[in-house]
Amino acid sequence: MVNKKRDKESDQFAEEYRLETFLNVLDKFGPTGTTDASAYIDYDIRIVHLKFQSLGDDSKVTSRRVGNALP
């Protein structure tokens, strides 16, 4: 089992991949793909894809499919 840090106030696990990291990539590059974002922040492409997808589901960003790098 991985030891994850807990927030002392909320007793929730701390976010492992911070939202600000992904939003900063979009601020810096504008519309970008998961491959480029993954290379820039040095996270696995699947993590970047899932986080971007989550941001879209939460209406924090809009997205469009450009290629078929991931199914």
C-alpha positions in Angstrom: 0.0 0.0 0.0 1.3 3.5 -0.9 1.6 5.9 1.9 -0.3 9.0 0.9 -0.3 12.3 2.8 -3.5 13.4 4.4 -4.7 16.9 4.8 -4.9 17.6 8.6 -7.9 19.8 8.4 -10.2 17.8 6.1 -8.6 14.3 6.8 -8.8 13.7 3.1 -5.9 12.4 1.1 -3.9 15.2 -0.5 -4.2 15.5 -4.3 -1.3 13.6 -5.9 -1.5 15.5 -9.2 -2.3 19.1 -8.5 -4.9 20.9 -10.6 -2.6 23.9 -10.8 0.0 21.9 -12.6 -2.3 21.0 -15.5 -3.9 24.5 -15.7 -0.4 26.0 -15.8 0.4 23.9 -18.9 -2.7 25.1 -20.6 -2.0 28.7 -19.6 1.6 28.4 -21.0 0.8 26.6 -24.2 -2.9 27.2 -24.9 -4.6 24.3 -26.6 -2.2 21.4 -26.4 -2.4 17.6 -26.6 -1.7 15.1 -23.9 1.6 14.1 -25.5 3.1 17.6 -25.3 1.7 18.2 -21.9 3.0 14.9 -20.6 6.5 15.7 -21.9 6.5 19.2 -20.4 5.4 18.2 -16.9 7.0 14.7 -17.0 3.9 12.8 -16.0 2.7 9.6 -17.6 0.5 10.3 -20.7 -2.4 8.3 -19.2 -2.4 10.5 -16.1 -2.4 13.6 -18.2 -5.2 12.2 -20.4 -7.4 11.4 -17.3 -6.8 14.7 -15.7 -7.6 16.6 -18.8 -10.7 14.5 -19.2 -11.7 15.2 -15.6 -11.2 19.0 -16.2 -13.5 18.7 -19.2 -16.1 16.7 -17.3 -16.1 19.4 -14.6 -16.4 22.1 -17.3 -13.1 23.7 -16.2 -11.8 23.4 -19.8 -13.2 22.6 -23.2 -11.7 19.9 -25.3 -11.8 18.5 -28.8 -10.5 15.3 -30.3 -7.7 16.0 -32.7 -5.9 12.7 -33.1 -6.2 9.1 -31.9 -3.1 8.8 -29.7 -5.3 7.3 -27.0 -8.4 5.2 -27.4 
